[in-house]
Amino acid sequence: MHSISRAFFFSLGTILFLVLGLFWIGLALDFSALENFIINLCYSRFIGYTIPQVLGAESSHTVVEQVFRLKIICTLVVALYGSLMLIISNVKVRKTKLLILYYSIVIPLLFALSYVWIKLIDDDHILLRSHKVELSQFTILTLVISVTLILLSLKKEKSKLSESVKKIPTADDLKIDLENSSLDLETSSVEAEKSASSIVESEGAEEPNSDTPKAVEKEKTEIEVESPQPDALPEAKEDSGNSPVIDTKDDDLPPPALDELPSELEELRDESKTDKKSDVSSESFESPQPDALPEAKEDTGNSPVIDTKDDDLPPPALDELPSELEELRDESKTDKKSDVSSESFESPQPDALPEAKEDTGNSPVIDTKDDDLPPPALDELPSELEELRDESKTDKKSDVSSESSELEMKESDQ
Amino acid sequence: MRIVFGIASAIIIIFAFFLFEGICFRMVEKYALFRLESSWGEKNSVDLNKYLKLLPLNHFQKAPSDSSEVEFSMFRAIEEDEYASKIMGFGRPLRDQFSDYIEQEDPNRKSFAIKDVKHIRGLMLPGLKRFPTDEEVAKGWAGRQRDRIEYAKALFVDLKSPFPKPISDTAANYQQRHHDYFLERGLACLSLPVRSKDVLVNDLKLLKKSFPAVAGKVICRAYGPEAEILLETCANYPFLINMLIVHSPTGFIDSPKVESPPWILCSVEKEQLQDYVLIDGLLDWVSASRDVKFIYPSKIGGLMRIRNRYTSKNIDTFHVPLIMQCVNFYESLDTDKARSFALKESIDIQSKKNVPVIARANSGKSSSMVTDSVRINSLQAELSSLQTTDSSLAYDCMTVREYRQMHEDDPSVARAKNKDLILKIGSNFEQEGIGVLQEAKEYDPLFFHFYQSLKRIEVQSN
């Protein structure tokens, strides 16, 4: 479109200049038709004046003078409009292009109208009825064209806004986005976990890394909270008139109630829960506490974004630990008794457990970034822990693959 | 940026307002007349509107005769032309209307009464009738007050050559439509062939006597040689004519130096500008007609236009609004009896120095001193006064008045009638020589006319 308009205006400007050249060449070569045209123009009348008189010639001027005046004025007008067309063709902004075009018509028209009327007011010129009709037609036509073009130039462009309004996501779009984002997060978390484990392996230290899956789950909940709820859509549509981009960080909007969620989202949420539970069952030592989940959901009402970097969170209570960890703990106790690298085990200290029990009621999230204690060396880990670590790696991989396959299935269904 | 935008908006709004006002003034006759009367006041007013005078309206255009910068009569004539076109701007809507009226054919043309008066034929009356006043009944205009008399706002006389050339249908149609236009507006019309000044004077007097309610105000128009006759007539009998329209006169005579001269509109061809004597003479007429205390005649009482082949058609309509204003002005003066034919004060001041010369003139000194020695204060010479029996006004002229002033102490002169004094003074001048009487004629043509008439009557009666 842009190139077409540019080509059009450029061609028009070029044609005007060519016409100008041909005009003067024709006059120089004494083309009788052109001469007759100009002379007839000298005798043509508009509201009782001849055309040269309208353009400022005196009634006493000879025909030669009037013809010369007409030639000069025609040349100036054609040259000006030719230049203007070339300038317009080089303007890239569509609105500016139209503005220049509109005002290049409106301003000369209004000037011509004012000039004609001032001339009539000042001159001792008699208007017959036919002249008055001509004058009124000229005035009305000029005013209508001018007003129309001025209104067009003042009109705001709404095309961008309408597109943005159209881009307000529907519930299905949100669901797809949610699934995509969860997939991305999981894959990224898996990759991060892989990289972390590889780092650990490379360092030769084997550590039960329960941070990554929990972070993935927390991010899932964050996405669930942050993603636009179906109830919030009308508000988003209203706001879209001013700001096409939806503000996802608006903390003033309360989250929808659980019963207000659409069925698709609820199913998705349930599926994610079941997946989490299955993950927890499979990876019991790294999943969050089941009792803590409702609280986490409640907390999201006030703060949709959960702070995963909270370093003050206490370790989990003893009764909240999974059975494998308890067994592992018991074995470590026995190992401690036997004084076999009992201090190298980093996870929940028996002395700290009572305090942790008290704090877990408020914060179910485990602090995963406690870097004060160095990880144990691989050769220092007991054989059971090494086995457990290998099993957890295989489980995570299988879980990630199963979840991704499920999401793909859903997408294909949608 | 906002200030610039505001200033630009204000300028555009003011410009639009002035443009709109100008359009209304140009196109709407009622508004044009309203603005004129707002600026100049009533018809018989003597002061301009002091507030509107501050605005750049063309009603307050300064007359070119006031400026001493223009030395050559040709340039002064051009300035007069521009002044006339500006000052008469209020008349353009009426001229538009007149042009349309002339252009269009009216199949249902209104018929008007046409009357003949002796050898004067084709007097068209507008058909207006009214009841006469007591004064009019006393003057014999009507038999009694119940009898309605036919009247007109004015009489428009088109002076023609006694040997008329055949005219085209278009010209004849134009003349007919022209008369119809004035008839519909209450003006009587007449086409009058004219041979000489005296014939014209007699015809006008006859019309005034026969149709006093119609020929109360006379407007004459003439071309070429007839225009010269008209100028001469008006110079000698300024009270006979209220307005004269002369186109390209072949000659001229000095303008009458009275306080209330007739209005004049003269137009000359562009080629005539080379005739400096003629242009100077016409410019004197124009200036004299504007030299009046009333606002309206002081602005538009004397105007000059220059014709060329492009402007001729426009100027053909120029007289229409001027005639209307002239008629309205004299109508307003009728109530006040304000038209004065007293000589102007400028002559009075000049002649004050030569008061004693009258004695020398009467005692046989050089007759040329007579015209310079007569001191005249004022002279009321309404034509109607000629028809009254009042001896103090009949045959009143400036020579008689001066003679009375010179012999204030003589009771016989105070008791004597004007006609007796005219016969006495005239016979004395004749005794001094033919040249003395001729110079008296040039100075006071009214006195000469009265003397000739009375002498003839006296000879016939004897």
Boltz contact constraints between the chains, C-beta under 6 A:
constraints:
  - contact:
      token1: [A, 59]
      token2: [B, 310]
      max_distance: 6.0
  - contact:
      token1: [A, 121]
      token2: [B, 22]
      max_distance: 6.0
  - contact:
      token1: [A, 121]
      token2: [B, 26]
      max_distance: 6.0
  - contact:
      token1: [A, 124]
      token2: [B, 85]
      max_distance: 6.0
  - contact:
      token1: [A, 126]
      token2: [B, 95]
      max_distance: 6.0
  - contact:
      token1: [A, 126]
      token2: [B, 96]
      max_distance: 6.0
  - contact:
      token1: [A, 126]
      token2: [B, 99]
      max_distance: 6.0
  - contact:
      token1: [A, 126]
      token2: [B, 314]
      max_distance: 6.0
  - contact:
      token1: [A, 126]
      token2: [B, 317]
      max_distance: 6.0
  - contact:
      token1: [A, 127]
      token2: [B, 96]
      max_distance: 6.0
  - contact:
      token1: [A, 128]
      token2: [B, 99]
      max_distance: 6.0
  - contact:
      token1: [A, 129]
      token2: [B, 100]
      max_distance: 6.0
